[in-house]
Amino acid sequence: METKVISGVQFSKLPNSYIRPESERPKLSEVAECNNVPIIDLGCEDRSLLAKQIGDACREYGFFQVINHAVPKEIVDKMVGVAHEFFNLPVEEKMKLYSDDPSKTMRLSTSFNVKKETVHNWRDYLRLHCYPLEKYVPEWPSNPSSFKDIVSTYCNEVRALGFRLQEAISESLGLHKDCLKNVLGEQGQHMAVNYYPACPEPELTFGLPAHTDPNALTILLQDLQVSGLQVLKDGKWLAIKPQPDAFVVNIGDQIQAFSNGKYRSVWHRAVVNADRARLSVASFLCPCDAANISAPKELTTGENRAIYRDYTYAEYYKSFWSRNLDQEHCLELFQN
Ligand SMILES: O=C(O)CCC(=O)C(=O)O
């Protein structure tokens, strides 16, 4: 079978199909490190303080890091370990799971949307649907043999964390804690295990170009040793230094719509480096397909008229995957 993935393949120079035009390159020397990323202590018992901190972070940044999040360190370490083991498998073994069809519920793929894009990205990724686990786990990789157990446990923990965060986000908007969850319905959960091999010419390409996430909430586990995540703040790209024992949380497009534009689905991207491979694990909480996404009336009264039209998540998701990743914000297509 033709080799399509890049992990485990040797490259002495960057293949032409990965080279961005000059104006679209990451300009790594111009990126500053973000020293004031909001770090939110979820162990805080003062709910109104927590809601305030989360609200400020969602409004000003669209992302934050959480510590004391109650996901056991052992489970996180095992997740990272098994993800590395998976990407270190021989290419032929990984290729058994390869697909470039975004509608597949389990696939190993590369770049972003290889059939649509004109320039590729320096990333391989394993994309899994994770909820309900009993439906999807049987199709997950059985090599490494511990993969299914470790990843299922991780998924349960992250889902519970996501729901706690959604309650706090709802409260931070002055709403009942269940309001956001009620709009999102029985939420789906997806995972992208991203692997960015060391890249011969990192200045010329991206791991993932700038994008916002189409879902509701993303919980990202970053490689502690190798940074690469950057977010756009006030028109400037900022590098997010990995913080020990923390997750990066970012607001997705659906919370931007639910909040009537008060909270921002942040533009972010992943850059690569010449020396070391980087791993990240993104867990996405997604509204159910039939969820009718609309801001509650408390947020659309008076001067705050509804910015977006109502739509179903199925409609949104289809529109997201039919585009290239770095086009305009997909939510703009749903403005009133
Ligand atoms: O690898 C990262 O830090 C970012 C990953 C990401 O944005 C994604 O999977 O959507």
The ligand as an ORCA input file, in Angstrom:
! r2SCAN-3c Opt
* xyz 0 1
  O      -1.683     20.166     18.688
  C      -2.183     21.179     19.143
  O      -1.659     21.829     20.057
  C      -3.478     21.709     18.581
  C      -4.405     20.628     18.125
  C      -5.668     21.157     17.533
  O      -5.871     22.343     17.405
  C      -6.715     20.233     17.061
  O      -6.532     19.004     17.144
  O      -7.772     20.756     16.600
*
